[in-house]
């Protein structure tokens, strides 16, 4: 893949990798892209020939926002049900959330190994 050089871009690829590594500790990939655009003036990581996900794989950072969000939702519902045992709607939503999480895990285990 050929690299596109932007004369107005004052950052090197190595510096961008360091920034991505720091941001990956606190943020999800979607937010990393926005931060790079807004704070560092990097419109896309493709200027250096790779997508953001490729840089994250290089750095050994595997993040899956779909899976993380589904797990968070499941935990919130479980804590709610501990306090509100008779909440039937929440119980049904918990079952649906568990099913959704299982489908996501199954999908990523098949397609993204």
C-alpha positions as CSV (number, residue, x, y, z in Angstrom):
1,X,0.0,0.0,0.0
2,X,1.5,3.3,-0.9
3,X,1.9,6.1,1.6
4,X,0.3,9.4,1.1
5,X,2.4,12.3,2.4
6,X,0.7,15.4,3.6
7,X,3.1,18.4,3.7
8,X,1.0,20.1,6.5
9,X,1.3,17.1,8.8
10,X,4.2,17.6,11.2
11,X,4.0,14.2,12.9
12,X,5.9,11.0,12.0
13,X,4.5,7.5,12.0
14,X,6.5,6.4,15.1
15,X,5.2,9.4,17.1
16,X,1.6,8.5,16.1
17,X,2.1,4.9,17.2
18,X,3.2,6.2,20.7
19,X,0.1,8.5,20.9
20,X,-2.1,5.6,19.9
21,X,-0.6,3.3,22.5
22,X,-1.2,6.0,25.2
23,X,-4.8,6.7,24.1
24,X,-5.6,2.9,23.8
25,X,-5.2,2.6,27.6
26,X,-8.1,4.9,28.3
27,X,-10.2,5.1,25.2
28,X,-12.0,2.9,22.6
29,X,-10.8,2.9,19.0
30,X,-13.7,5.2,17.9
31,X,-12.7,7.8,20.4
32,X,-9.0,7.4,19.5
33,X,-9.8,8.4,15.9
34,X,-11.7,11.5,17.0
35,X,-8.9,12.5,19.4
36,X,-6.3,12.1,16.7
37,X,-8.3,14.2,14.4
38,X,-9.3,17.0,16.9
39,X,-6.2,17.3,19.1
40,X,-3.3,16.2,16.8
41,X,-4.6,17.2,13.4
42,X,-4.3,13.7,11.9
43,X,-7.4,13.3,9.7
44,X,-6.9,9.5,9.3
45,X,-4.2,7.0,10.1
46,X,-4.4,5.8,6.5
47,X,-2.0,8.6,5.6
48,X,0.7,6.3,6.8
49,X,-0.8,3.3,4.9
50,X,-2.6,1.4,7.7
51,X,-5.9,1.5,9.5
52,X,-6.2,2.2,13.2
53,X,-7.1,-1.4,13.9
54,X,-3.8,-2.5,12.2
55,X,-1.8,-0.2,14.5
56,X,-3.7,-1.6,17.5
57,X,-2.9,-5.2,16.5
58,X,0.8,-4.2,16.0
59,X,0.8,-2.9,19.5
60,X,-0.8,-6.0,20.9
61,X,-4.0,-4.2,21.9
62,X,-7.1,-6.2,21.2
63,X,-10.2,-4.2,22.0
64,X,-13.7,-5.1,20.9
65,X,-16.2,-2.3,21.7
66,X,-19.2,-4.4,20.9
67,X,-18.3,-7.1,23.3
68,X,-17.3,-4.6,26.0
69,X,-20.5,-2.7,25.7
70,X,-22.6,-5.9,25.9
71,X,-20.7,-7.0,29.0
72,X,-21.2,-3.6,30.7
73,X,-24.9,-3.7,30.0
74,X,-25.2,-7.3,31.4
75,X,-23.4,-6.2,34.6
76,X,-25.7,-3.2,35.1
77,X,-28.8,-5.4,34.7
78,X,-27.4,-7.9,37.2
79,X,-26.8,-5.3,39.8
80,X,-30.2,-3.8,39.2
81,X,-31.9,-7.2,39.6
82,X,-30.0,-7.8,42.9
83,X,-31.7,-4.7,44.3
84,X,-35.1,-5.1,42.6
85,X,-35.9,-8.8,42.6
86,X,-39.5,-8.4,41.5
87,X,-38.7,-6.4,38.3
88,X,-39.9,-8.7,35.6
89,X,-39.1,-6.5,32.7
90,X,-35.5,-6.2,33.9
91,X,-35.3,-10.0,34.2
92,X,-36.5,-10.3,30.6
93,X,-34.0,-7.7,29.4
94,X,-31.2,-9.6,31.3
95,X,-32.1,-12.7,29.4
96,X,-32.0,-10.8,26.1
97,X,-28.7,-9.1,27.0
98,X,-27.2,-12.5,27.9
99,X,-28.3,-13.9,24.6
100,X,-26.9,-10.9,22.7
101,X,-23.6,-11.3,24.5
102,X,-23.5,-15.0,23.6
103,X,-24.2,-14.2,19.9
104,X,-21.4,-11.6,19.8
105,X,-18.9,-14.0,21.4
106,X,-19.9,-16.7,19.0
107,X,-19.5,-14.3,16.0
108,X,-16.1,-13.1,17.0
109,X,-14.8,-16.6,17.9
110,X,-15.7,-17.8,14.4
111,X,-14.8,-14.7,12.3
112,X,-12.0,-12.9,14.1
113,X,-9.4,-15.5,15.3
